[in-house]
């Protein structure tokens, strides 16, 4: 390539949309270090903190809700934000003049993709879920290429420009530290079971409540818990005396997820597409708790794919209190079941996903 590529990534709202964008950016920089990358995200979401922290430039728009908000009391505010965000995204794209715009889904990327279409900039869409979101479905007709993670998503997009790549994941997921080293780093005992609980980028109130009720039993059985509790529940957890037991590590947000993955014997999480993709690569026994409020019920659909392959157990959100700790104990005590789940989930992993997506991007702009 004989010029310095200029690339805009429209990415934001939740970690499930942000981290694929970051993984793509990292791989682009690895292949062509002089690539000029600009992110566009919402002033009101976690990308404003997370993306600049990793050294990338960020421009803000002001969108704060999805299409569903149009039919609520706050619909007028969301509509005004959308109009203003469309104006801002158009202004940013004209000034930056990118070679390509990448959208990782979610309503936050809508203004950026619209501005790209309006200015006749090539578009690549990356869809994480088995049931695609509305923004990606709308712009798929204008995209040069659509990279999907699941075969089930294929029917929603134009066949001739859709390819299955898998989800882009951070490169550090592919080179985890050894379990012993990870346990030493975290101050945990390598000889005792370790459970990692991830409630999504915002945390999960229902998962947290189930752990609070189950902490006594976990401690009695000498099991250890790495617990991501989220911003909203952190103060509640801090008031619970058992949270400070030496077998429990709790934190608002896990910055060093590779070390936690490496230490864990069992992982419990929501069924966000990115987390699933990462765990398919590391091959740990997996308990999924789909978030019932996910758009189009996509988390439940993601989870069903793993359950059908006997690669994970599913607990319904309304059954967490009754089943979570019992499922964990069952898995800890069943070596053969853990081994089978690990073997099956590894078959679903796509370690070359990020590289394949970046190759498509470079092919479009070359």
Residue frames as qw, qx, qy, qz and C-alpha x, y, z in Angstrom:
[[0.000, 0.889, 0.457, 0.000, 0.00, 0.00, 0.00],
 [0.519, 0.292, 0.020, 0.803, 1.54, 3.29, -1.11],
 [0.141, -0.603, 0.042, -0.784, -0.24, 5.70, 1.22],
 [0.004, -0.067, 0.756, -0.651, -1.03, 6.01, 4.92],
 [0.273, -0.463, -0.783, -0.314, -4.48, 4.44, 5.40],
 [0.210, -0.151, 0.325, -0.910, -7.07, 6.59, 7.15],
 [0.391, -0.285, -0.857, -0.174, -9.77, 4.58, 8.88],
 [0.404, -0.311, 0.265, -0.818, -12.81, 5.52, 10.97],
 [0.307, -0.179, -0.932, 0.068, -14.39, 3.00, 13.32],
 [0.485, -0.404, -0.032, -0.775, -17.93, 3.66, 14.55],
 [0.607, -0.098, -0.768, 0.182, -18.03, 1.78, 17.81],
 [0.068, -0.261, 0.481, -0.834, -19.71, 2.24, 21.16],
 [0.691, -0.355, -0.224, -0.588, -22.53, 1.71, 23.61],
 [0.874, -0.422, 0.209, -0.122, -21.33, -1.48, 25.30],
 [0.376, -0.571, 0.692, 0.233, -18.13, -3.50, 25.52],
 [0.707, 0.233, 0.662, 0.079, -19.63, -5.95, 23.02],
 [0.536, 0.812, 0.195, 0.128, -19.41, -3.26, 20.32],
 [0.089, -0.945, 0.311, 0.053, -16.33, -1.42, 21.59],
 [0.576, -0.504, 0.617, 0.183, -13.82, -4.26, 21.97],
 [0.765, 0.368, 0.466, 0.251, -14.30, -5.67, 18.45],
 [0.324, 0.934, 0.011, 0.146, -13.46, -2.19, 17.16],
 [0.324, -0.825, 0.461, 0.039, -10.36, -2.06, 19.35],
 [0.774, -0.136, 0.585, 0.200, -9.27, -5.54, 18.23],
 [0.657, 0.646, 0.303, 0.243, -9.60, -4.49, 14.58],
 [0.075, 0.976, -0.177, 0.098, -7.67, -1.27, 15.23],
 [0.560, -0.629, 0.526, 0.115, -4.85, -3.15, 16.99],
 [0.787, 0.128, 0.544, 0.264, -4.51, -5.62, 14.12],
 [0.473, 0.848, 0.146, 0.188, -4.48, -2.80, 11.56],
 [0.154, -0.926, 0.344, -0.034, -1.69, -1.07, 13.48],
 [0.726, -0.350, 0.567, 0.167, 0.20, -4.35, 13.68],
 [0.736, 0.395, 0.460, 0.301, 0.01, -4.85, 9.90],
 [0.376, 0.622, 0.140, 0.673, 0.53, -1.18, 8.91],
 [0.447, -0.418, -0.440, 0.657, 1.91, 0.83, 11.88],
 [0.093, -0.077, 0.070, 0.990, 1.38, 4.19, 10.15],
 [0.152, -0.550, -0.733, -0.370, -2.40, 3.62, 9.81],
 [0.107, -0.138, 0.249, -0.952, -4.33, 6.67, 11.03],
 [0.296, -0.420, -0.852, -0.097, -7.33, 5.42, 13.03],
 [0.216, -0.188, 0.223, -0.932, -10.14, 7.56, 14.42],
 [0.102, -0.381, -0.910, 0.129, -13.00, 6.24, 16.56],
 [0.314, -0.308, -0.099, -0.893, -16.43, 7.86, 16.70],
 [0.351, -0.319, -0.862, 0.181, -18.51, 7.06, 19.77],
 [0.310, -0.781, -0.395, -0.372, -21.06, 8.50, 22.16],
 [0.015, 0.571, -0.398, 0.718, -20.21, 11.06, 24.81],
 [0.663, -0.420, 0.191, -0.590, -22.56, 9.20, 27.16],
 [0.989, -0.052, -0.103, -0.096, -21.01, 5.71, 27.04],
 [0.776, -0.524, 0.253, 0.244, -17.94, 3.79, 28.19],
 [0.771, 0.410, 0.162, 0.459, -16.03, 4.22, 24.91],
 [0.092, 0.934, -0.081, 0.336, -15.14, 7.81, 25.87],
 [0.515, -0.731, 0.442, -0.075, -12.96, 6.42, 28.66],
 [0.881, -0.120, 0.442, 0.118, -11.90, 3.04, 27.28],
 [0.752, 0.571, 0.164, 0.288, -10.76, 3.92, 23.75],
 [0.157, 0.901, -0.275, 0.295, -8.53, 6.94, 24.60],
 [0.669, -0.608, 0.423, -0.062, -7.04, 4.87, 27.45],
 [0.869, 0.047, 0.421, 0.255, -5.68, 2.52, 24.77],
 [0.365, -0.407, 0.358, 0.757, -4.10, 5.38, 22.83],
 [0.284, 0.423, 0.681, 0.527, -6.65, 5.91, 20.05],
 [0.091, 0.017, -0.020, -0.995, -8.14, 9.24, 18.94],
 [0.031, 0.505, 0.854, -0.124, -11.82, 9.65, 19.65],
 [0.164, -0.166, -0.164, -0.959, -14.49, 12.01, 18.35],
 [0.138, 0.284, 0.824, -0.470, -17.78, 12.23, 20.22],
 [0.297, -0.355, -0.501, -0.732, -21.36, 12.32, 19.10],
 [0.275, -0.196, 0.483, -0.808, -24.33, 12.60, 21.46],
 [0.693, -0.132, -0.527, -0.474, -26.53, 9.57, 20.81],
 [0.196, -0.332, 0.757, -0.528, -27.72, 7.81, 23.98],
 [0.643, 0.119, 0.621, -0.432, -30.54, 5.44, 23.01],
 [0.222, 0.014, 0.870, 0.439, -31.66, 2.96, 20.40],
 [0.254, -0.202, -0.563, -0.760, -34.62, 2.83, 18.06],
 [0.377, -0.473, -0.794, 0.061, -36.76, 1.39, 20.86],
 [0.206, -0.384, -0.389, 0.812, -36.51, 4.71, 22.71],
 [0.106, -0.122, -0.377, -0.912, -38.44, 6.46, 19.93],
 [0.493, -0.429, -0.620, -0.435, -41.60, 4.86, 21.30],
 [0.500, -0.462, -0.573, 0.457, -41.02, 5.96, 24.89],
 [0.147, -0.941, -0.242, 0.185, -41.39, 9.27, 26.75],
 [0.386, -0.665, 0.318, 0.555, -37.73, 10.08, 26.06],
 [0.683, 0.397, 0.518, 0.329, -38.21, 9.50, 22.31],
 [0.259, 0.954, 0.108, 0.107, -38.15, 13.21, 21.41],
 [0.343, -0.831, 0.402, 0.172, -34.80, 13.70, 23.16],
 [0.691, -0.124, 0.632, 0.328, -33.32, 10.68, 21.39],
 [0.565, 0.683, 0.406, 0.222, -34.60, 12.03, 18.06],
 [0.047, 0.991, -0.124, 0.007, -32.93, 15.42, 18.63],
 [0.534, -0.599, 0.552, 0.228, -29.70, 13.65, 19.66],
 [0.736, 0.218, 0.574, 0.285, -29.83, 11.56, 16.49],
 [0.422, 0.870, 0.190, 0.169, -30.23, 14.61, 14.23],
 [0.158, -0.931, 0.327, 0.035, -27.35, 16.40, 15.96],
 [0.669, -0.369, 0.611, 0.210, -25.19, 13.25, 15.87],
 [0.717, 0.498, 0.425, 0.241, -25.84, 12.84, 12.13],
 [0.214, 0.968, -0.057, 0.119, -24.62, 16.42, 11.63],
 [0.402, -0.776, 0.482, 0.067, -21.51, 15.84, 13.76],
 [0.781, -0.069, 0.582, 0.218, -20.61, 12.51, 12.13],
 [0.619, 0.707, 0.266, 0.216, -20.93, 14.06, 8.68],
 [0.007, 0.971, -0.228, 0.077, -18.67, 16.94, 9.71],
 [0.595, -0.562, 0.562, 0.119, -16.04, 14.55, 11.17],
 [0.794, 0.198, 0.524, 0.238, -16.00, 12.33, 8.08],
 [0.468, 0.858, 0.100, 0.188, -15.64, 15.28, 5.70],
 [0.158, -0.914, 0.371, -0.051, -12.75, 16.65, 7.75],
 [0.625, -0.439, 0.639, 0.091, -10.95, 13.32, 8.28],
 [0.622, 0.549, -0.378, -0.411, -11.65, 11.97, 4.77],
 [0.618, -0.322, 0.715, -0.050, -11.26, 8.24, 5.58],
 [0.216, 0.278, -0.819, -0.453, -10.50, 5.48, 3.08],
 [0.491, -0.267, -0.798, -0.225, -13.09, 3.26, 4.77],
 [0.444, -0.398, 0.342, -0.726, -15.58, 3.37, 7.66],
 [0.389, -0.040, -0.918, 0.070, -16.03, 0.29, 9.86],
 [0.563, -0.403, 0.079, -0.717, -19.21, -0.24, 11.88],
 [0.189, 0.125, -0.943, 0.242, -19.31, -2.73, 14.74],
 [0.362, -0.488, -0.765, -0.213, -23.05, -2.50, 15.32],
 [0.256, -0.540, -0.540, 0.593, -25.24, -0.82, 17.89],
 [0.167, 0.900, 0.398, 0.063, -27.20, 2.40, 17.53],
 [0.333, -0.782, 0.164, 0.501, -24.08, 4.46, 18.35],
 [0.418, -0.177, 0.615, 0.645, -22.61, 3.52, 14.97],
 [0.401, 0.684, 0.608, 0.039, -25.75, 4.59, 13.04],
 [0.137, 0.950, 0.010, -0.282, -24.76, 8.27, 12.46],
 [0.289, -0.597, 0.610, 0.433, -21.23, 7.29, 11.43],
 [0.445, 0.147, 0.823, 0.319, -22.42, 4.72, 8.88],
 [0.332, 0.819, 0.458, -0.092, -25.05, 7.13, 7.57],
 [0.008, -0.897, 0.226, 0.379, -22.40, 9.83, 7.05],
 [0.388, -0.318, 0.756, 0.420, -20.14, 7.30, 5.29],
 [0.447, 0.475, 0.739, 0.170, -22.97, 6.35, 2.90],
 [0.193, 0.926, 0.236, -0.220, -23.81, 10.01, 2.26],
 [0.044, -0.849, 0.409, 0.331, -20.17, 10.80, 1.43],
 [0.869, 0.428, -0.221, -0.112, -19.72, 7.64, -0.68],
 [0.100, -0.631, 0.750, -0.172, -17.04, 6.21, 1.64],
 [0.629, 0.054, -0.765, -0.127, -16.59, 2.39, 1.50],
 [0.618, -0.460, 0.318, -0.553, -18.18, 0.57, 4.45],
 [0.497, 0.077, -0.862, 0.061, -17.32, -2.68, 6.23],
 [0.659, -0.473, 0.080, -0.579, -19.76, -4.01, 8.82],
 [0.297, 0.184, -0.902, 0.255, -18.83, -6.44, 11.58],
 [0.699, -0.371, -0.130, -0.598, -21.76, -8.27, 13.22],
 [0.066, -0.404, 0.834, -0.369, -21.10, -10.12, 16.48],
 [0.545, 0.002, 0.634, -0.548, -24.44, -11.82, 17.10],
 [0.248, 0.165, 0.924, 0.238, -26.40, -14.71, 15.59],
 [0.164, 0.797, 0.578, 0.069, -29.38, -12.33, 15.25],
 [0.408, 0.231, 0.057, 0.882, -28.03, -9.07, 13.74],
 [0.060, -0.559, -0.402, 0.723, -28.89, -5.69, 15.18],
 [0.393, 0.809, 0.419, -0.123, -31.05, -3.16, 13.34],
 [0.007, 0.864, -0.283, -0.416, -28.22, -0.74, 12.46],
 [0.283, -0.352, 0.798, 0.399, -26.18, -3.42, 10.71],
 [0.452, 0.422, 0.781, 0.089, -29.23, -4.74, 8.89],
 [0.275, 0.891, 0.206, -0.296, -30.11, -1.26, 7.62],
 [0.066, 0.843, -0.409, -0.342, -26.62, -0.50, 6.32],
 [0.661, -0.131, 0.703, 0.225, -25.84, -3.96, 4.96],
 [0.634, 0.657, 0.397, 0.086, -27.25, -2.96, 1.55],
 [0.235, 0.957, -0.163, 0.049, -24.67, -0.16, 1.32],
 [0.568, -0.640, 0.496, 0.150, -21.70, -2.07, 2.77],
 [0.454, 0.602, -0.619, -0.221, -18.85, -3.34, 0.61],
 [0.526, 0.107, -0.835, 0.122, -18.34, -6.31, 2.94],
 [0.671, -0.522, 0.110, -0.516, -20.16, -7.81, 5.94],
 [0.369, 0.293, -0.841, 0.265, -18.16, -9.96, 8.36],
 [0.737, -0.426, -0.065, -0.521, -20.29, -12.18, 10.59],
 [0.211, -0.470, 0.800, -0.306, -19.56, -14.49, 13.50],
 [0.527, 0.074, 0.795, -0.290, -22.38, -17.03, 13.14],
 [0.075, 0.134, 0.846, 0.510, -23.77, -19.02, 10.23],
 [0.040, 0.634, 0.752, -0.176, -27.26, -18.19, 11.58],
 [0.004, 0.700, 0.102, -0.707, -26.74, -14.48, 10.77],
 [0.267, -0.088, 0.658, 0.698, -26.12, -15.11, 7.07],
 [0.146, 0.558, 0.777, 0.252, -29.79, -15.07, 6.05],
 [0.064, -0.863, -0.346, 0.363, -30.19, -11.45, 7.19],
 [0.135, -0.718, 0.315, 0.606, -27.53, -10.05, 4.83],
 [0.670, 0.635, -0.235, -0.304, -26.83, -9.93, 1.07],
 [0.967, -0.102, 0.205, 0.111, -25.27, -13.30, 0.31],
 [0.745, 0.557, -0.029, 0.366, -22.68, -12.09, -2.22],
 [0.227, 0.700, -0.342, 0.584, -20.85, -9.79, 0.20],
 [0.666, -0.603, 0.244, -0.365, -21.23, -11.65, 3.50],
 [0.638, 0.313, -0.680, 0.181, -18.47, -13.84, 4.93],
 [0.797, -0.588, -0.120, -0.066, -18.16, -15.81, 8.16],
 [0.393, 0.625, -0.492, 0.461, -15.00, -14.71, 9.95],
 [0.613, -0.412, -0.547, 0.393, -15.88, -15.08, 13.63],
 [0.210, -0.966, -0.137, -0.058, -15.62, -12.19, 16.07],
 [0.463, 0.594, -0.377, 0.539, -12.44, -10.14, 16.39],
 [0.715, -0.668, -0.180, 0.096, -10.86, -10.60, 19.82],
 [0.139, -0.917, 0.373, -0.017, -7.95, -8.90, 21.53],
 [0.659, 0.481, -0.572, 0.083, -4.63, -10.52, 20.59],
 [0.105, -0.474, 0.733, -0.476, -3.73, -11.09, 24.25],
 [0.838, -0.074, 0.270, -0.468, -6.58, -13.61, 24.51],
 [0.891, 0.365, -0.265, -0.054, -4.60, -15.87, 22.16],
 [0.588, 0.338, -0.563, 0.472, -1.55, -15.89, 24.44],
 [0.621, -0.717, -0.061, -0.310, -2.76, -16.25, 28.02],
 [0.034, -0.608, 0.724, -0.324, -0.27, -16.63, 30.87],
 [0.462, -0.036, -0.884, 0.058, -0.04, -20.05, 32.56],
 [0.575, -0.645, -0.415, -0.287, -2.57, -20.81, 35.30],
 [0.702, -0.391, -0.328, 0.497, 0.08, -20.93, 38.05],
 [0.328, 0.091, 0.006, 0.940, 1.49, -17.55, 37.07],
 [0.265, -0.523, -0.348, -0.732, -2.02, -16.07, 36.89],
 [0.668, -0.593, -0.449, -0.008, -2.90, -17.42, 40.36],
 [0.591, -0.240, -0.226, 0.736, 0.27, -15.93, 41.86],
 [0.113, 0.273, 0.165, 0.941, -0.50, -12.57, 40.24],
 [0.449, -0.532, -0.350, -0.626, -4.06, -12.58, 41.64],
 [0.181, -0.377, 0.668, -0.615, -3.09, -13.95, 45.06],
 [0.863, -0.074, 0.002, -0.500, -5.23, -17.09, 44.66],
 [0.552, -0.353, 0.755, -0.016, -4.49, -20.75, 45.53],
 [0.404, 0.372, -0.662, -0.510, -3.74, -22.82, 42.43],
 [0.081, 0.015, -0.993, 0.082, -4.83, -26.01, 44.24],
 [0.247, 0.438, 0.690, -0.520, -8.41, -24.81, 44.82],
 [0.334, 0.578, 0.654, 0.356, -11.18, -24.27, 42.24],
 [0.077, -0.354, -0.013, 0.932, -11.45, -20.76, 40.78],
 [0.297, 0.683, 0.660, 0.102, -14.67, -19.36, 39.31],
 [0.147, -0.107, 0.153, 0.971, -14.65, -16.22, 37.17],
 [0.179, 0.700, 0.675, -0.149, -17.92, -14.27, 37.07],
 [0.149, -0.060, 0.270, 0.949, -18.40, -11.60, 34.38],
 [0.235, 0.613, 0.657, -0.370, -21.66, -9.67, 34.39],
 [0.412, 0.750, 0.363, 0.369, -21.08, -7.75, 31.15],
 [0.402, 0.365, -0.113, 0.832, -19.42, -4.35, 30.83],
 [0.302, -0.578, 0.020, -0.757, -22.03, -2.75, 33.11],
 [0.112, -0.140, 0.844, -0.506, -22.26, -5.58, 35.65],
 [0.492, -0.289, -0.683, -0.456, -25.37, -7.63, 36.50],
 [0.420, -0.402, 0.369, -0.725, -27.57, -6.99, 39.49],
 [0.921, -0.125, -0.042, -0.366, -29.26, -10.41, 39.35],
 [0.808, 0.242, -0.459, 0.278, -25.93, -12.26, 39.09],
 [0.130, 0.466, -0.517, 0.706, -24.51, -10.21, 41.95],
 [0.643, -0.356, 0.228, -0.638, -27.49, -10.98, 44.18],
 [0.967, 0.003, -0.225, -0.118, -27.11, -14.70, 43.48],
 [0.615, 0.338, -0.517, 0.491, -23.42, -14.60, 44.43],
 [0.214, -0.492, 0.415, -0.735, -24.16, -12.67, 47.63],
 [0.844, -0.243, 0.110, -0.464, -26.58, -15.43, 48.66],
 [0.974, 0.124, -0.181, 0.045, -24.11, -18.15, 47.67],
 [0.229, 0.749, -0.515, 0.349, -20.86, -16.76, 49.10],
 [0.590, -0.501, 0.528, -0.350, -21.17, -18.66, 52.37],
 [0.961, 0.097, 0.250, -0.074, -21.49, -22.00, 50.57],
 [0.671, 0.663, -0.245, 0.226, -18.58, -21.22, 48.22],
 [0.047, -0.733, 0.553, -0.394, -16.34, -20.31, 51.16],
 [0.782, -0.317, 0.454, -0.284, -17.35, -23.43, 53.11],
 [0.945, 0.257, 0.189, 0.075, -16.32, -25.55, 50.08],
 [0.479, -0.564, 0.348, 0.576, -13.05, -23.59, 49.77],
 [0.554, 0.551, 0.453, 0.430, -13.89, -22.38, 46.26],
 [0.272, -0.412, 0.035, 0.869, -12.48, -19.09, 45.00],
 [0.344, 0.777, 0.524, 0.060, -14.33, -16.38, 43.09],
 [0.241, -0.131, 0.198, 0.941, -13.07, -13.62, 40.79],
 [0.117, 0.696, 0.695, -0.141, -16.09, -11.37, 40.65],
 [0.120, 0.137, 0.229, 0.956, -16.72, -8.45, 38.29],
 [0.016, 0.529, 0.732, -0.429, -19.59, -6.62, 39.96],
 [0.185, 0.649, 0.471, 0.568, -20.07, -3.49, 37.81],
 [0.114, 0.320, -0.155, 0.928, -20.42, 0.18, 38.65],
 [0.501, -0.483, -0.201, -0.689, -23.97, 0.13, 40.00],
 [0.861, -0.414, -0.270, -0.122, -23.47, -2.63, 42.60],
 [0.574, 0.358, -0.501, 0.539, -19.91, -1.97, 43.75],
 [0.183, -0.462, 0.417, -0.761, -20.95, -0.11, 46.92],
 [0.858, -0.254, -0.003, -0.446, -23.47, -2.81, 47.87],
 [0.908, 0.115, -0.359, 0.181, -20.77, -5.50, 47.54],
 [0.321, 0.472, -0.474, 0.671, -18.30, -3.42, 49.53],
 [0.475, -0.458, 0.296, -0.691, -20.75, -3.41, 52.45],
 [0.953, -0.118, -0.169, -0.221, -20.94, -7.21, 52.53],
 [0.471, -0.700, 0.535, -0.034, -18.44, -8.67, 55.03],
 [0.863, -0.007, 0.493, 0.113, -18.05, -12.01, 53.22],
 [0.622, 0.778, -0.001, 0.093, -16.89, -10.18, 50.09],
 [0.019, 0.862, -0.484, 0.149, -13.58, -9.56, 51.88],
 [0.900, -0.257, 0.351, 0.030, -12.80, -13.25, 52.49],
 [0.244, -0.589, 0.629, 0.444, -9.40, -14.30, 51.08],
 [0.472, 0.185, 0.824, 0.254, -11.17, -16.62, 48.60],
 [0.322, 0.812, 0.487, 0.002, -13.05, -13.71, 47.02],
 [0.288, -0.204, 0.205, 0.913, -11.69, -11.05, 44.68],
 [0.280, 0.776, 0.565, -0.015, -14.26, -8.46, 43.62],
 [0.252, -0.258, 0.197, 0.912, -13.79, -5.45, 41.36],
 [0.412, 0.603, 0.208, -0.650, -15.97, -2.97, 39.54],
 [0.733, 0.635, -0.130, -0.205, -14.43, -3.74, 36.14],
 [0.846, -0.234, 0.352, 0.324, -11.77, -6.26, 35.12],
 [0.216, 0.853, -0.344, -0.328, -8.95, -4.47, 33.31],
 [0.038, 0.499, -0.851, -0.162, -6.70, -7.54, 33.04],
 [0.875, 0.074, 0.111, -0.465, -9.17, -10.11, 31.71],
 [0.714, 0.402, -0.573, -0.027, -6.47, -12.41, 30.17],
 [0.091, 0.347, -0.802, 0.478, -4.98, -13.12, 33.62],
 [0.584, -0.042, 0.480, -0.653, -8.44, -13.85, 35.06],
 [0.855, 0.293, -0.232, -0.360, -9.27, -16.15, 32.13],
 [0.512, 0.434, -0.723, 0.160, -5.99, -17.99, 32.68],
 [0.131, -0.265, 0.762, -0.577, -6.64, -18.53, 36.40],
 [0.689, -0.006, 0.203, -0.696, -10.27, -19.65, 36.08],
 [0.222, -0.026, 0.973, 0.058, -11.44, -23.27, 36.10],
 [0.160, 0.610, 0.770, 0.098, -15.05, -22.30, 35.33],
 [0.036, -0.004, 0.095, 0.995, -16.41, -19.12, 33.76],
 [0.103, 0.659, 0.721, -0.185, -19.87, -17.69, 34.46],
 [0.080, -0.229, 0.144, 0.959, -21.08, -14.82, 32.29],
 [0.545, 0.573, 0.206, -0.577, -23.81, -13.19, 30.30],
 [0.734, 0.244, 0.577, 0.263, -24.11, -14.39, 26.72],
 [0.202, 0.868, -0.163, -0.423, -22.60, -11.38, 24.99],
 [0.875, 0.482, -0.036, 0.039, -21.14, -12.38, 21.63],
 [0.304, 0.769, -0.496, 0.265, -17.64, -11.07, 22.33],
 [0.477, -0.506, 0.644, -0.318, -17.26, -12.91, 25.65],
 [0.930, 0.131, 0.311, -0.148, -18.49, -16.11, 23.99],
 [0.715, 0.655, -0.216, 0.117, -15.93, -15.69, 21.20],
 [0.012, 0.727, -0.612, 0.311, -13.11, -15.21, 23.70],
 [0.654, -0.318, 0.617, -0.301, -14.09, -18.24, 25.77],
 [0.926, 0.353, 0.088, -0.099, -14.37, -20.38, 22.62],
 [0.526, 0.699, -0.429, 0.224, -10.68, -19.64, 22.09],
 [0.104, -0.572, 0.695, -0.423, -9.53, -20.41, 25.64],
 [0.652, -0.020, -0.732, -0.197, -11.73, -23.50, 26.07],
 [0.055, -0.126, 0.744, -0.654, -12.92, -23.24, 29.68],
 [0.109, -0.482, -0.869, 0.008, -16.15, -24.84, 31.04],
 [0.054, -0.140, -0.111, -0.983, -18.82, -22.21, 30.67],
 [0.020, 0.581, 0.771, -0.259, -22.11, -21.31, 32.38],
 [0.056, 0.259, 0.326, 0.908, -24.17, -18.79, 30.42],
 [0.037, 0.600, 0.648, -0.468, -26.87, -16.52, 31.85],
 [0.231, 0.445, 0.468, 0.728, -28.45, -14.67, 28.91],
 [0.034, 0.230, 0.286, -0.930, -29.54, -11.12, 29.68],
 [0.277, 0.551, 0.787, -0.032, -33.33, -11.10, 29.15],
 [0.159, 0.864, 0.200, -0.435, -33.33, -7.42, 28.13],
 [0.342, -0.308, 0.558, 0.691, -30.90, -7.81, 25.23],
 [0.458, 0.463, -0.153, -0.743, -32.18, -6.41, 21.93],
 [0.732, 0.263, -0.457, -0.432, -34.08, -9.01, 19.88],
 [0.891, -0.342, 0.260, -0.148, -33.25, -11.53, 22.64],
 [0.632, 0.626, -0.456, 0.030, -29.87, -11.99, 20.91],
 [0.148, -0.557, 0.761, -0.299, -28.07, -13.22, 24.05],
 [0.770, -0.023, 0.544, -0.332, -30.45, -16.14, 24.42],
 [0.838, 0.530, -0.038, -0.126, -29.99, -17.01, 20.74],
 [0.278, 0.710, -0.627, 0.160, -26.18, -16.83, 21.11],
 [0.420, -0.401, 0.733, -0.353, -26.34, -19.12, 24.15],
 [0.884, 0.174, 0.288, -0.325, -28.57, -21.71, 22.46],
 [0.680, 0.614, -0.398, -0.041, -25.90, -22.28, 19.80],
 [0.082, 0.533, -0.780, 0.316, -23.38, -23.31, 22.47],
 [0.633, -0.140, 0.591, -0.480, -25.93, -25.39, 24.37],
 [0.885, 0.359, -0.008, -0.297, -26.80, -27.34, 21.21],
 [0.617, 0.554, -0.536, 0.156, -23.11, -28.19, 20.77],
 [0.843, -0.467, -0.235, 0.126, -22.87, -29.29, 24.45],
 [0.542, 0.371, -0.222, 0.720, -20.29, -26.55, 24.93],
 [0.047, -0.263, 0.357, -0.895, -22.00, -24.65, 27.77],
 [0.142, -0.501, -0.823, 0.225, -24.71, -24.80, 30.41],
 [0.094, -0.455, -0.206, -0.861, -27.50, -22.22, 30.40],
 [0.146, -0.447, -0.713, 0.520, -29.28, -20.76, 33.42],
 [0.007, 0.745, 0.457, 0.485, -32.32, -18.55, 32.85],
 [0.091, 0.455, -0.265, 0.845, -32.07, -15.16, 34.50],
 [0.612, -0.480, 0.004, -0.628, -35.11, -15.82, 36.71],
 [0.951, -0.227, -0.209, -0.015, -33.51, -19.05, 38.00],
 [0.404, 0.614, -0.490, 0.470, -30.12, -17.63, 38.99],
 [0.411, -0.568, 0.460, -0.544, -30.76, -17.58, 42.76],
 [0.918, -0.137, 0.243, -0.283, -31.85, -21.22, 42.76],
 [0.955, 0.272, 0.054, 0.102, -29.34, -22.70, 40.31],
 [0.341, 0.854, -0.358, 0.162, -26.11, -20.69, 40.03],
 [0.273, -0.640, 0.685, -0.215, -24.09, -22.00, 42.96],
 [0.839, -0.026, 0.517, -0.168, -25.45, -25.54, 42.52],
 [0.793, 0.608, -0.010, 0.032, -24.40, -25.59, 38.84],
 [0.168, 0.812, -0.522, 0.199, -20.93, -24.37, 39.78],
 [0.543, -0.436, 0.681, -0.226, -20.54, -27.07, 42.45],
 [0.901, 0.260, 0.325, -0.126, -21.82, -29.70, 40.00],
 [0.647, 0.725, -0.209, 0.109, -19.22, -28.67, 37.40],
 [0.108, -0.746, 0.616, -0.228, -16.36, -28.49, 39.92],
 [0.627, -0.273, 0.694, -0.222, -17.13, -32.06, 41.00],
 [0.851, 0.372, 0.367, -0.058, -17.57, -33.49, 37.49],
 [0.311, -0.546, 0.533, 0.567, -14.17, -33.67, 35.77],
 [0.412, 0.201, 0.791, 0.405, -15.49, -35.55, 32.74],
 [0.219, 0.844, 0.490, -0.019, -18.21, -32.99, 32.12],
 [0.130, -0.876, 0.156, 0.437, -15.69, -30.12, 32.32],
 [0.391, -0.304, 0.689, 0.529, -13.36, -31.90, 29.91],
 [0.373, 0.478, 0.750, 0.264, -16.19, -32.55, 27.44],
 [0.112, 0.934, 0.292, -0.171, -17.38, -28.92, 27.56],
 [0.244, -0.738, 0.365, 0.512, -13.84, -27.61, 27.06],
 [0.413, -0.037, 0.769, 0.487, -13.31, -29.88, 24.07],
 [0.298, 0.657, 0.672, 0.165, -16.62, -28.89, 22.47],
 [0.014, 0.946, 0.152, -0.286, -16.23, -25.15, 23.00],
 [0.342, -0.546, 0.490, 0.588, -12.73, -25.13, 21.49],
 [0.438, 0.281, 0.747, 0.414, -14.20, -26.51, 18.26],
 [0.176, 0.866, 0.467, 0.037, -16.26, -23.31, 17.94],
 [0.314, -0.756, 0.094, 0.567, -13.31, -20.91, 18.25],
 [0.638, 0.692, 0.170, 0.292, -12.06, -18.84, 15.30],
 [0.589, -0.562, 0.034, 0.580, -8.53, -17.68, 16.21],
 [0.412, 0.053, 0.392, 0.821, -7.92, -16.01, 12.80],
 [0.123, 0.805, 0.580, -0.002, -11.06, -13.83, 12.89],
 [0.127, -0.876, -0.005, 0.466, -9.35, -10.48, 13.49],
 [0.322, -0.360, 0.607, 0.631, -6.70, -11.14, 10.86],
 [0.295, 0.387, 0.791, 0.370, -9.33, -12.18, 8.30],
 [0.069, 0.890, 0.425, -0.152, -11.44, -9.06, 8.93],
 [0.200, -0.778, 0.227, 0.550, -8.42, -6.76, 8.58],
 [0.364, -0.077, 0.727, 0.577, -7.44, -8.47, 5.34],
 [0.233, 0.674, 0.676, 0.189, -10.92, -7.68, 3.99],
 [0.081, -0.921, -0.142, 0.354, -10.51, -4.04, 5.04],
 [0.300, -0.567, 0.475, 0.603, -7.12, -3.74, 3.34],
 [0.376, 0.227, 0.779, 0.447, -8.44, -5.40, 0.20],
 [0.166, 0.841, 0.515, -0.021, -11.28, -2.84, -0.02],
 [0.080, -0.944, 0.034, 0.320, -9.02, 0.20, 0.36],
 [0.474, -0.374, 0.565, 0.562, -6.21, -1.09, -1.86]]
